[in-house]
């Protein structure tokens, strides 16, 4: 009956959700390469696709110290502050030019520490977040980020469930780059 139809639609939607978005490893490689090619590397990244150590072997990242491992179990802004403090110490031994972190709240926390320690953003260190959170334009330095279109993908799934859609097409799309003041892509 009706409950079974709803469950089948939800199951189909769950399968569709796994296939919506983009290949995070491909996305990260592409942007790290662009950043490096523009003369704004070395790049520090947060581990969020599980392929960062391969990127080190591929020469996209300069050293293993340039890979951060967020826990996402605590307050992300506070975790960003802790990363900022760690990176300020790391900067002397393993310099970097850009931090590409997979979360806007982490980025906000680390930017606060960079600014409080005399770094200029983006002149000394560029920062790129992810998610295009509502506050990004209002941070001390407006955050350059990516919009991942969660709302659009969620709407597509909800509409599919409402119309009893039983299968979903694979959908891969690139994230939308939103350039603000914290990082400016330079052409070399």
N, C-alpha and C positions, 0 to 999 in steps of 0.2 A: 503494500500500500504506500501511502504517502510518506511514512517514515523511511521506508526502504529507498524510495526515489531520492529523498533528501540526502540520505547517507551516500548513495551512489554519486550524487552531484558533488558532495563534499569530498569524497575520495578522489573524484576526477580533478577537482580544484587543487587538492593537495599535490597530486602528481604534477599539475600545471605550475604550481608555485615553485617547485624544485627546478623547473626548466625556464623560469622567467628571470630576466636580468641580463647579466653579462658574465663572461669568463673572467673572474677576478684576477687570476694569474696573468692572463693576456693583457688585461687592462693595466695592471701594475707595471708589467714589463714595458708596455708602450709608453706610459707616462714617465717612468724613471729614465727611459732612453731619451725622451724629449727634453726632460730636465737636464740630464747630463750633456746632451748635444747642444743645448742653449748656453752652456758654460756655467750652469748653476748647481753643479754637483760638487762634491759628493752628496749623496742623498741618504738620510736616515728614514727608515720606514717602521711602521708597526706591523707585526706579523698578523695577517688576517686572511691569507689564502693558503698558508702552509707551504709555499714554494719559495720563500725568501732566501733560504740557504742555497737553493739552486741558482737564484739570481746572483748570489755572491760568486758562485763557481762560473757563471756566465759573464762575469765582469760588470754587471749592472750596479752592484753595490761594492763599495770599497773594502769593507771589513765587517766581520761578524758583530762587532760592537755597534754597528749602525743598524742593527735589527733590534727593535724593542718588542717585548712580549706582554701586551696588556692582559690583565686578568678579567676585566669587565665585571668583577664581582663587587667592587666598591663604587663609590661615587666617581664617575668618570672625570669630572673636573678636578677632584682631588688627586686622582691617579695621574692626570695630566700635569699637575703641579709637581708630583714626585718625579715624573719623567723629565720635566724641565730642569729640576735640580740635578738629576743624573746627567743630563745632556750638557749642562753648564760645566760640570767637572770633566766630562768626556771630551769636550770641545778642544781642550788644550793638547791632549794626547792624540785624539783621532778627529781632526777638524772635519766639519761638514758645512754645506752651504744651504741646504734645503731639508726640511722635515716634511715628509708626506705621511701623515698619520690618518688612520682609517676611521676617525670619529671627530666630529666638530667639538664636542665637550673636552676631549683629550687635548685637542689643539688649543682651545681657549685657556686651559690650565697651563700648558707649557709656554704659551705666548706671554702670560702674566709673569712667569718666572724669567723668561728671556728679557723682557722689558725692564723688570726690577733689577736685573743684573747688568744693565747698560747696553744690551744688544739692541740694534735698530732692526725693525721688521718693516720691509723686506731687505733693506740695504745690507745688513750683515747676515741675517738668516731669514730665508723665505719659509713660510708655513702654509701647508695645504691640508685642509680637513676633508671630511666626507660626510654627506647627509644633507647639506644645506638647511641646517636647523634655523628656526625663525630668528634667533638672536645673532646669527653670523654677521649681518650688516652693522650691528650695534656694538660688536666687541671693541675693545680699546683700539685695535687695528682690525678693520673689517676683514673677515676671513674669506680667502679664496677657498673654494670647495667644489664638490660635485653633487649634483642632484641625481638621485638614483631612481626617481619616478615610482616610489613605493605606492603613492596614492593612485596613480594611473593603473598600475598593475593590479592593485587591490580592487579597484572599481571593475576592472575587466573580469576578475574572478567572481565578484559579487553578482555582476550581471549574468555570468555563466550559471551560477547556482540558481539565481532567480528564474532563469529560463530553462532549467533542467538540462543544461549542456552536459554531455557525457564525456567529451574529450576536448582537449585543449592543444592548440598548435604550439610547437616549440617557439619560443620568442626570445631572441637575443638582441639586445640594444645597448649601445654605448651610453654611459652616463654623461650628463650634461655638465660641462666645465663652466663654472661661474667664477670669473676673475674679479677679485676685489683687491684691496690694498696689500694683504699679507704675502702675496706672491704674484709676480708679473712675469709671464712667459716672455723671454727675450728671444729674438731671432739672432742667430750668430752670423 
